[in-house]
């Protein structure tokens, strides 16, 4: 078992040497993968919506109450920054 996996499992209070806990250990791995994928989806969503905001016409920006300057500032943020 890798150090990372041992650390994650030990924080949850699961005895890694007990074979009865193998199902719980697998579920922790699945949950970790799910959270990583959710995070990647969130980053991609930010990237796409900021690009869409950048490309809106001035009259559409006015409709949603955002100035061209505000849209430009938001679209220039890196996708990893909320």
C-alpha positions in Angstrom: 0.0 0.0 0.0 1.4 3.4 -0.9 2.2 6.0 1.7 -0.6 8.3 0.4 -3.2 5.6 0.6 -2.0 4.6 4.1 -2.2 8.2 5.2 -5.8 8.6 3.8 -6.9 5.4 5.3 -5.3 6.0 8.7 -7.0 9.4 9.0 -10.3 7.7 8.6 -9.6 5.3 11.5 -9.7 2.2 9.3 -7.4 -0.7 10.2 -5.6 -1.4 7.0 -4.4 -4.8 8.1 -7.9 -6.1 8.7 -9.2 -7.8 5.5 -12.8 -7.0 6.5 -12.0 -3.3 5.8 -10.9 -3.8 2.2 -14.3 -2.7 0.9 -14.1 0.5 2.9 -10.6 1.2 1.6 -11.9 0.8 -2.0 -14.8 3.1 -1.3 -12.3 5.7 0.0 -10.3 5.4 -3.3 -13.5 5.8 -5.3 -14.6 8.8 -3.4 -11.1 10.4 -3.8 -11.3 9.9 -7.6 -14.8 11.3 -7.7 -13.7 14.4 -5.9 -10.8 14.9 -8.2 -13.0 14.6 -11.2 -15.5 17.0 -9.8 -12.7 19.5 -9.2 -11.5 19.2 -12.8 -15.0 19.7 -14.0 -15.3 22.9 -11.9 -12.0 24.2 -13.4 -13.2 23.5 -16.9 -16.5 25.2 -16.3 -14.8 28.3 -15.0 -12.5 28.4 -18.1 -15.5 28.1 -20.5 -17.8 30.6 -18.8 -15.0 33.2 -18.5 -14.3 32.8 -22.3 -18.1 33.1 -23.0 -18.3 36.2 -20.8 -15.4 37.8 -22.7 -17.1 37.2 -26.0 -20.5 38.7 -25.1 -21.7 41.9 -26.9 -22.0 45.1 -24.9 -25.8 45.0 -25.0 -25.8 41.5 -23.5 -23.4 42.6 -20.8 -25.7 45.5 -20.1 -28.6 43.1 -19.8 -26.9 41.2 -17.0 -25.6 44.3 -15.3 -21.8 43.9 -16.1 -19.6 46.5 -17.7 -17.1 45.6 -20.5 -14.4 46.4 -18.0 -15.8 44.0 -15.4 -16.2 41.3 -18.0 -12.6 41.8 -19.1 -11.2 41.6 -15.6 -13.2 38.4 -14.9 -12.1 36.8 -18.2 -8.5 37.5 -17.5 -8.5 35.5 -14.2 -6.8 32.2 -14.4 -9.2 29.2 -14.3 -7.8 28.0 -11.0 -8.8 31.2 -9.2 -12.4 31.5 -8.0 
